[in-house]
């Protein structure tokens, strides 16, 4: 079936709803190079303003999903489960929950992403481990998932190529922040993993794309709806990102925090508990336990017993990494509190951008990353602080980054005189 | 000065207002090929939804105007005046008012357009005259305007090249129907003519882009505002297009109607009176008379005396045309009234598309045009009609077009049992 592209753009522009055939035409003809990017860009902007209903979003997801390969893990008898986070600062839960769920006997075929803008990326964190490789053939990915129950891979050209093309276009045309486009992009890639169940971590707050819990709930509901329509079991966490997760941000620094936790540290309680809760829901959705409570107890047991650490070491070794050689930054600096009081607010997005200044992240997909760069956050929301006490430690191999970063970080936190109660980490869980 | 294109798109997307430098960057970098069309398309769609304020629209007009050559007629001592219509069906007033105003002693350097979609174009009408050429150098255009007071030319690559590029992009990205974009496109081209004054004919109704008088007034006010800011004297007519202008549509057929009127016929009263009124305002704005009434009397005198016809023949001859050889269609057909009553409504846009089916217009800029094809409208709104009486006569050199066109035309008019009063042709004039 053929359509006039300008007519379809006009239809969406004027608030109309597309048929599945129309969406298929737009996406696949663009992927083939028959429908120019300028028409796709105009359509994407019309979608930004007019939105898409549930049927359209579902159709868009399926068209992007089937623009490439869908992985088939049917030869692995256990349930395949994964987690997706909408992006945060200091969020390293994947590196903890992946080993826990794999150690529980499920399979986690995790196709992960890189950091862009203020949010970090699982692949960058793993690549800070010397030798760790996230590039492999689909066959090798299969083998590693089958053998270890867990493998981390980057998106390949075969998986959702239409999404890859359109995402790149959205990035340069200010059409990223559209619910249906976000939903279809996330869910097409996750469905391409061939999973049975998915746990979503939709973040809101000063460090997240969604600024309010209500927006995060709307996005979570839309994502869950697509998963339900595709016959997958989906649970969605709505979690607060008004402060970084844990104490470390930056790639090797976050791997260090993960290792602390797996070695029994209770210092980074938010990272630890969120990882355990997410792992529990994955284990429950993978039918390993009869209740979420039982799954939570199993997760804790796997972590405390050291089985999570051993699984992580096993997977890292299988992907060529050497945890004993984690790199460290040459230079450090600190930002101190100008007064006594209580930590009452962070500009978490700006803290994320500070990490980019230090070299830990990227503004453009082609920017290089310094694996050692990043921040330690000494105080979390609600904690008391003395005048002159450290709030941040800065790490970088490039000393010249410190002046600008320090200046920025000084504007990224607030101290109140009266005690402040930090927001709950998990706002709600949609089951 | 340099900007990040995606930031500028986002600014407009979120309802911000651009500085002149930002607009200059977007338009000129796109014209140079440095800013890709997909970013321009996304920005155009954002403008469609968010609009532009008067300052932005004025800046866009000036940037497009100065992207090319501005004609300089300062060596011609009389005032240079022109008219622009937003597009209608059967609107051939330019061919009458041009000669009248030139005969009154003013200069009319008319850069005209071709028909696209349901609206006709002055250039297509003139080119139905065998030998008539609208292509010439700027020097030749100058010479003819100086010698005859009137010349019709097509847009050249040197005039508003940025507008030309962006208009082509708007055409295929459903971003034509945006007030500020329409305003800047129209006014940049008219200001490039180097005129002193302009009369606008902003049409509304079933055959116009603007469906209501109120929308047409808004557009007229925005156009007039740009003209005022550029130091030009501008009057704007708001005219009704709920029915075609005059009785003939199609290129050579419209030239015939023009010749009837210039030869003294009072049969096509709407075409005649609108041409005289528009000419009168042009003459008044060109300071030839002290009042509009005086200018109206002068126009009428020029038309009735035959001076308009002689000026038209002179200009046509100067541009190589031979009015004695106007081509005629080989085939005719008719659509008759199924009942007795009064003409109470036309779908004028659909009548315009019927002309395209017959070969008189084009859907795409590259489509060829049959100069002989078109329609005669036998009855105007409010006129009584007998059952079986002709409503339309179809003309074409391609008989195969008749069946589909007749079927369409049968749905393009309504007959009421009770008398119907046609809307006034000129709704108002903004001075």
Interface residues (C-beta under 8 A of the other chain):
Chain A: X5 X6 X7 X9 X10 X13 X36 X37 X38 X39 X40 X41 X42 X44 X45 X46 X48 X49 X169 X171 X172 X173 X174 X175
Chain B: X5 X6 X7 X9 X10 X13 X36 X37 X38 X39 X40 X41 X42 X44 X45 X46 X48 X49 X169 X171 X172 X173 X174 X175
